[in-house]
Structures are given as structure tokens and as C-alpha cells.
Amino acid sequence: MNTPEEINLKLLQQLESEPHLNQRSLAERLGLSLGKANYCLQALVAKGLIKISNFKRSDHKLAYAYLLTARGVREKARLTVAFLKRKQHEYEELQIEIARLKVEVEAMDDRTGAARPNRARRER
């Protein structure tokens, strides 16, 4: 999770499923500093993607719930689609790279006469 879009997506996912998470818990779950989590949450509020509702608990401590707005739900869907497309592309690129490396390893084995572990297991 490196890009701001990925951070926003993860935040929106977490908040949609658990709106009462505090900033410290969100930061820990996402591997962010508390300051970065606060900054990102404030940016989501400023964009109108989430709203913060506060309420009093029975122990008289102020508590917050981070609620996705309709716009936030739409943005989460958009980010999810973009993330999925990016990861599918990365997956396809990895498959091509793996196939290329397999051919390269086979060529090295043929030149050196070394038996690959998989080939040795199959021959037994």
C-alpha cells in the first residue's frame, strides 16, 4: 500500500466495515503513522467522502464514528475497480516474466547439463 489512492481505498474499506475504529487502530491496521492516518482521514472529510459523527458513550468519553457518504461509497467503488485493473495488469506481467525466466532456466540447464529439481522428481 504505497500510493495515496491505495491508502484511501484501504481507509474507506476499513471505515465501511468498522466505522467506530479509532485513528490509532486504523493506523496500526494500515501500517501508517498516527499523524499520517489523521492527515488522510481529514483529507477524506475535506473531499466529502466521509463524515465524522461524534457521540457520548456511557463512560462520558467522546467517541467518533467515521461514516462513508454517498460520494464516499462511489469513490470506494471507483478506487476498487482501478486497483483491481492495476493488480490484474501486474499479475499478467508477472506471468510473462515467470514464463520468460523458466525458458531462461531451461536453456541454462541444457547448456550445463544440470538437472532441475522438478525434472529429477518427475523422473523418479
Secondary structure as UniProt FT lines:
FT   HELIX           4..17
FT   TURN            19..20
FT   HELIX           23..30
FT   HELIX           34..46
FT   TURN            47..48
FT   STRAND          50..56
FT   TURN            58..59
FT   STRAND          62..68
FT   HELIX           70..112
FT   HELIX           117..123
//
